[in-house]
Amino acid sequence: MTRKLYVKSYGCQMNVYDSHRMADVLAPEGYAETAAPDDADLIILNTCHIREKAAEKVYSELGRVRQLKDGAAREGRRVTVAVAGCVAQAEGEEIIRRAPVVDLVVGPQSYHKLPDLLARKDREEAGIVETEFPVEDKFDFLPAPGKAVTRARGVTAFVTVQEGCDKFCTFCVVPYTRGAEVSRPVEKILDEVRNLAEAGVREVTLIGQNVNAYHGEGFGRTWTLGQLLRRVAETPGIARLRYTTSHPRDVDDDLIAAHRDLRQLSPQLHLPVQSGSDRILGAMNRRHTRADYLRTVERLRAARPDLALTSDFIVGFPAETEADFADTLRIVDEVGYAGAFSFKYSPRPGTPGANMSEQIAEDMKAERLARLQAAINRNAAAFNAGCRGLTFDVLLEKPGRLPGQLTGRSPYLQPVQVMAPSQLTGMMVPVTITDIGTNSLFGVLAESPRIGPEFTKPLEALGA
């Protein structure tokens, strides 16, 4: 009997990846994904704990889920509710206490155990299930023949290569919710990428909380991220590679050389700096200075002159002065970011930053954030404007909003809209940019697409 599964993801790409793998591992158990929670037999909230009030948002969502569950019960239908991810790891049994609607609490290292946990729940009909499994179980997990497979959900895919962080930035909960840095074995990554490529995936993004700290074992030695990228680039059918998120301290010579040498490696890099002030960087325990960061940017651009950088920023960290904030504004213009994520500092319980004195008033944080975002938007607009008239390869992913239009991503991750036949879905085609929109670039096919055997895998698996 087919049962319906609804998964709602919060937060980062890692959570999106984990949500997909939960669906994959449950598919052999008879669960089919649904886009609506109303008719689901199993509802999973895959949570994030990075931002302030993240847990409260989950409890609010659980209130709505309780209504769905009660309504199903009146109809004689059973709905199981699970909370997964980082809030599950941080809150633990508190979730069950505050929200009795929850049947299972599953930490981020244990999602692959869901079939066993659900079976145990069926047997025990209990409230709390033990979910402490070693990280290695997750990373050693690969679908067995005839069981779950890594499914393509389009022509792009995330692949986890590393999890956890040892940096202990004073604002961050990741070391406490995701644990210490663990790298996935090379062979497991290559197997997953190969499966995805055979299913029609053309672009792979290697992800991790601190992805360039990768130090996985494979073929009798330890690999760096740069070495792993070179090996993944050899996979037939993979036309483009990305990786995220990086720490400036872990950009090594191998990685810089990969940007110089690999045709498939995108000329776009997300490299969070968080602040432009050495004093604040020290208080954040970022382990790099402003000068260190700018030297790394210089080396990367020397290796790949067309490289575009994006970043993360936090404003209003405890004791941040106007002079500190001015340093942040200055580094935005010095680097010339193509885009950035920016946030007001929010104290996370259990982190050193939450206990620091001289917390910044909310109105000052908001005012600084507005100024920072104006600087970021100015630089991003200038970068986008510079793309007008350029021709670059665009991976066409899906239909656009207009009839006869396809949408894809540029090498710099910008959405690109182009009039093109649907048969080109899943292909990398040269596009000349003719216009710049608010959120997208618009272009025309530069020439008849070059259809090589490596880019003509069957697209039926993707629903094309």
N, C-alpha and C positions, 0 to 999 in steps of 0.2 A: 504494500500500500504506500502510495506517495504521500509524504507529509510536506508541508510548506514551511520554509525558513525565511525569516526576515532579519537582516543584520543592519544595524545602524552604526556607522563609524564616526568617531569624533577625532579631531586632531590631525596628526602627522601622516606622511606617506606610509610609515611603518604600520600604522593601524589599518590603513586601507589594504596593505598587503596581507596583514594578519586576518582581516575579515574575509578576504578572498580565499585564503587557505582554510579557514573554518568551513566555508561553504564547500570547498573541495573535499575536505576530509569527511564531511557529513553526507555528501552526495551518494556514496555507496550504501549508506544506511537508509536511503529512501527519501532524503530531504531534497526538495527542489526550491530554488530561490524564488521569492516573490518580492515585488517592489512595494507592497502595501502590508502594513502590520495587521490590518483588520482580519484577514483570513489566514494568518500564520498559525502554525502549531507550535513553533519554536521561535521566540524573539530573543535576539542577542544584542545587547548594547555594548559596543566595543569602545571603551572610554579612554579619555586622555586626561592627564593630571597636571599639565604644564601651566595652564592659565588659572588665575584666581577664579573661584566660584565654579570650577569645573565639576566638582562633586555635586554642588547644589543643582547644576543643570541636569545631572543624571537623575537625582531624586525627583526633580520636577517632571522629567520624562517618564520616570517610573510611576508617577501618579496617573499619567495618561494611559500607561500600559496596564495599570491595575483595572481601569475602567474597561479596557478591551478584554482582559482576562475574566472579569466578573461577567461581562456580557456573554462571552463564549460559554462560561460555566452554566448560565441560565439556559443556553441552547443545548446543553449536554455535551459540549466540546471542551476538551482539556487543552490548555495552552501552558507551555513551559517557558519560564523567563530566566535568562542568564545575563549576568553582568560580567564582562571580560575586560581585559586591558589594565591600564595603569591605575585607574581609580579602584578597580577590584583589588589590585596588589596593595595599594596604600590603605584602603578602608577596611578590607577583609570582612570579619564577622559583623562589623558595624553596619554594613549594607543590609545584611539579613535582619538585624535588630530594627533598623529604621524603616526598612521596606520589606515587610513579610511577603509581598508579592513575588520576590526573587526566590527562585528555586536553586540556582547554581551561581557560585562566584568562582571565576576562572582567571587566574593571573596570566600575564602576557607570555610566560614561558610554557604554558600548559594547554594551549588551545587544541593541540593535536590529540589530546586525551579526551576531547569532547564525547566521542562515541562511548567510551568506557564510563565517563561521568554520567552521561544520560542514562545508560543502561543501569548503573548503580542507583541513580535516582529513581528509576522505575521500580527497582527491587526494594529500595529502602523507604521510599516516600518520606525522606527526611528533609530537613531544611538546609543544613550545612554539609557540604561535601569537601573532604580533604583534597586540596589541589596542589600540594607542594611536590613538584617534579623537577628534576634537574634540567638546567638549560640545555645540556647536551642531548637530552631526549628529543627536544624540539629540533635542534639542528641536525641530528642524525636521522630524523624522520624523512623518509621518501615513500611515496605511495607504492604499495606492493602491486605486482602484476595482477590485473583483474580488479583492483580496488580503485581508490581515488587517483585521479590524475591532476597534474597542474594544468588548469584550463586557461586558454586564452580568452580574454574578455574584450578584445580589440586588437589593434596592431601595435599597441604599446603595452609594456608590462613592467612592474616593479619586481625585483628579486632581492631578498634580504641576504646580505653577505656578512653582516656584523651587527651585534646588538650590545647595548649597555655602554657605559662610559666611566672612565677612571679619572676624569679631569676635576670633578667636584667644584665646578663653578658655584659661587656662593648663592646664586639666584635660582639654581636648577634642581629639580627633583629627580631627574633621570637616573642618576646613580642609585637612588633609593628605590625607584619603582621598576627599573629595568636591570639593575644590578651591574656587576663588573663587566668589562669588555670581554666579549667572547666572539671569536671569528669562526665562521662556518667553513668546513673542509672544502677545498678546491673542487674535488670530484663531484660533490653534491651540487655545487653552484653550476658547474658545467653541464651536469645532467639536466638540471631544471631549465637552463637557457636553451639547451638542445631541444627539449620537449616543447618549449614555447615557440621556438623558431619553426619547428615542424608543424605547429598549429597555426602558423601565419603571423606570428609576432615579428615586427621589423625593428622595433626600438626597445631596448632594455635599459632601465635605470637601476643601477646597483645602489641599495640603500642600507643605511645603518645610522644609529645615533651619532656615531663618530666614525664615518665610513672609511676615512683615509688612515685610521689606526688599524686597518685590516692586517691581520698576521695569521692567516689560515694555513693549515697544513695540507700538503698535497704532493704526491709523487716523491715522497722521501725528503721534503724540505719545507721550509716556511716561506710563504709568499707575501710580497707587499701588494698594495692595491694596484700600483702601476703594472706589476707583473701579471696580476689577475686580469686587468683590463686587456692586456695584450693577448692573453689566451682566449678570453671571451670574444674578442674581436675576430678570432679565427672561425667562429661558428658560422656555418653557411646560412644565409638568409638574414643575418643581423646586419642592418644597414646603418644603425646609429646607436651610440652608447652615451649614457650619462651616469653620473653618480652624485649622491647627496646623502647626508649633510657633512661637510668637512670642518675640521678644526685647523686654524692656521698653523699651529705647531707641528702638525703631522703632514704637511706638504713637503715631501722629500724629493730627492733627485730623480728617483724612478718615476714618480708621478708627473713631475714636470717634463721629463723626457717622453712620457706617454702622450702628453698634450702636443708635443712637437711632432711625434711620429705617426700617431694613429689616425687614419683617415676617418674612421667611424666615430671617434670621440668628439662629442659636440664642443664647439668653441664657446660654451657658456658654463660658468662655474659659480655655484652658490658657496660663498666663503664668508661666514658670519664674523663680524668684528665686534658687534655689540656696543662699543663706545669708541670715540676718538681720543679720549683722555687717558693718559698713562695712569693718573691717580685712580680713576674709576676702574680701569682695567685691572689694576692691582687689587682693589677692593673686591672685584668680581672673581679674583683668582683665575684670570684668563691665561696666565703664563706666557703672555707675549706682550710686547709694547707696540705703540703706534708705529715706530720705526721698523720693528720686526715685520709687522703686517704689510707695510708699504714695500719693503724689500721683497717679500714673497710675491706681491702683486707684480712688481717690476720683473722678477725672474720668470713668472708665468707668461707675461706679455712678451718678453723677449723670445720665449720658446714658441708662442702662438700669438702673433701680432693682432689677429682678429678676435682675440678672446674678449668676451663680455662678462662682467662680474655682477652678481647680485649678492645681497647680504641681509643680515638680521641686525636690528638695533633695539636697545632698551633705553628709554629715557626715564629720568626721575629715580635712578638708583640712589639708595641712601647716601646723603651728604653730597650729592651732585650739585656743583655750583654753576652759575651762569658761565663762568670761564670754562669749566669742564664741558658743558653743553656746546659752547662755541667751538671747542676742539672737534666735537662730533659733527657739527655742521660743516666744518672745514674739510674733514676727511671725505664727506660725501662728494664734495666738488673735486677734491684731489683725485679720487679714484674714478669719478664719473660713472657711477653705477647705472646699469641698464634697468634696475628695479631693486626693491628691497621690501622686506617685512619690518614693520616697526610697531613697538608696543610700549605702553606705560608699564613701569615696573610694578609687579604685583607680588607681595610676600607669599611664599609658599611655606606652609607649616613644615617644620623639621629641617629647613635649610638655614645656613648661617645668616643669610641676608635678612631673614624675617626678624632676627633678634638684634639687628644693627640699630644704633641710635641715629638720629637725624633723618628719620623717614621724611620724604618729600610730600608736601600737600598735594591732594588730587588735582586742584585747579591749576597748580603750577605744572604738574605732569602733563595735563591736557594741553596747556598752552605751548609747552615745549614740543609735544608730539605734533601739534598742528604745524609748527615751524619746520620741524624735521621732515614731515611728509611733504610739505611744499617744496623743500629742497630736493627730496628724492624724486618727486613727480616732475620737477623741472629737468633733472638729468635724464630720467626715463623718456620724457618727451623728446629731448634732443637726440637720444640714441635712436628712437623709433623714426624720427624725421630723417636721420642719416641713412635709413634703409631704403628710402624712396629711390627708385631707379636701379637698385641692386638686384642681381639675380642669384638666388641660392636654392638649394634643394629643400623641398618641403615634403614631409611625410603626410600624405593625405589619409585621414583617419575615418571620416564619417560624413554623411550629408550635411550641408550647411542649412541656413534658414531659408534660402531662396531656392526655387526649383532649378535644377541643373547646377547647383553650387556644391562644392565639397569644401570641407574645412580640415586643416591640418596644423602642424607646428613647424616653425622655422628652426634652423639650427640653434637659434637663441631662445627657443621656447615660446616665442610669440604666436598667438593664434593667427592663422593666415586663411583668408577666404578667397576661393578661386573658382571660376566657372570651368567645370571639367566633367567629362563623362564618368558615370558611376563605376565603370570598369577599372578606373584608376585607383579606387579605394585600396589602401594597403600598399601603395607604391610610393617611392621617392621620386619626385619629378622636379625639374628646374622651373622655378616661378620667378617672374620679374615683378617686383613690387611697384604698384602704380599709385597707391593712395594709402593714407594713414588714418585709421579710425580711432575712436576713443579707447577701445579695448582690443582691436584687431588690426592687422595689416590686410590690404587687398591687393591682389595681383592677377596676372595672366600667365598662362602656360608659355614658357619661353621658347619651347620647341617641341617637336613630337617626342614624347617620352621614350627613353631607352628601356625597352623591356628585355632584361636579361633573365636567364634561367633562375638566378638566385632570388629574384623578386617576383616570381610567378607561381609560388606555392598556391594550392587551392585555398580560396577564401570562404568556402562553404562553412568551415568550422567557426568562422567569425560571423556568420549570418549575412554575409554580403551577397 
